[in-house]
């Protein structure tokens, strides 16, 4: 199996893990401890999924802007005031 195939397989597996975890979280029979464990598993898989998706986009040639760079660009809109004569 090639490296992009492994990466795609891992991404699909993490997405499926999250889908199953969200359905488990909806179960009313879960105890508070079990709910906390499921939420922790979701958070951990979200972090891994974000990393894998970022790796895939970098390999595809689409650079992902960092949050600081994207936030800085949106923070200062440039407005022009036009005088009405």
C-alpha positions as CSV (number, residue, x, y, z in Angstrom):
1,X,0.0,0.0,0.0
2,X,1.3,3.4,-0.8
3,X,1.7,6.3,1.7
4,X,-1.3,8.3,0.4
5,X,-3.4,5.1,0.6
6,X,-2.4,4.6,4.2
7,X,-3.1,8.2,5.0
8,X,-6.6,8.0,3.4
9,X,-7.3,4.8,5.2
10,X,-6.3,6.4,8.6
11,X,-8.5,9.4,7.8
12,X,-11.5,7.2,7.0
13,X,-10.9,5.2,10.2
14,X,-10.8,8.3,12.4
15,X,-13.9,9.6,10.8
16,X,-15.7,6.3,11.4
17,X,-14.4,6.3,15.0
18,X,-15.9,9.7,15.5
19,X,-19.2,8.7,14.0
20,X,-19.5,5.7,16.3
21,X,-18.4,7.7,19.3
22,X,-21.1,10.4,18.7
23,X,-23.8,7.7,18.4
24,X,-22.5,6.1,21.7
25,X,-22.6,9.5,23.3
26,X,-26.3,9.8,22.5
27,X,-27.0,6.6,24.5
28,X,-29.0,7.5,27.6
29,X,-27.7,4.4,29.5
30,X,-24.1,5.7,29.7
31,X,-22.8,6.7,33.0
32,X,-21.1,10.1,33.6
33,X,-17.7,8.4,33.6
34,X,-18.4,6.7,30.2
35,X,-19.6,9.9,28.7
36,X,-16.4,11.6,29.8
37,X,-14.3,8.8,28.3
38,X,-16.2,9.0,25.0
39,X,-15.8,12.8,24.8
40,X,-12.1,12.4,25.5
41,X,-11.8,9.8,22.7
42,X,-13.6,12.3,20.4
43,X,-11.2,15.1,21.3
44,X,-8.2,12.9,20.8
45,X,-9.4,11.6,17.4
46,X,-10.2,15.2,16.3
47,X,-6.6,16.2,17.0
48,X,-5.3,13.3,15.1
49,X,-7.7,13.8,12.2
50,X,-6.7,17.5,12.0
51,X,-3.1,16.5,11.7
52,X,-3.8,13.9,9.1
53,X,-5.9,16.2,7.0
54,X,-3.2,18.9,7.2
55,X,-0.6,16.3,6.0
56,X,-2.8,15.4,3.1
57,X,-3.4,19.0,2.1
58,X,0.3,19.7,2.2
59,X,1.1,16.7,0.1
60,X,-1.6,17.8,-2.4
61,X,0.1,21.2,-2.7
62,X,-2.5,23.2,-0.9
63,X,-0.9,25.0,2.0
64,X,-3.1,25.5,5.0
65,X,-2.7,29.0,6.5
66,X,-2.0,29.0,10.2
67,X,-4.7,30.3,12.5
68,X,-2.6,33.3,13.5
69,X,-2.0,34.3,9.9
70,X,-5.6,33.9,8.9
71,X,-6.8,35.8,12.0
72,X,-4.4,38.7,11.4
73,X,-5.6,39.1,7.8
74,X,-9.2,39.2,8.9
75,X,-8.6,41.6,11.8
76,X,-8.0,44.7,9.7
77,X,-10.4,45.3,6.9
78,X,-9.5,48.1,4.6
79,X,-12.3,50.7,4.1
80,X,-12.3,53.7,1.8
81,X,-14.4,56.6,2.6
82,X,-15.9,58.3,-0.4
83,X,-16.9,62.0,-0.2
84,X,-20.4,62.7,-1.4
85,X,-20.4,66.0,-3.2
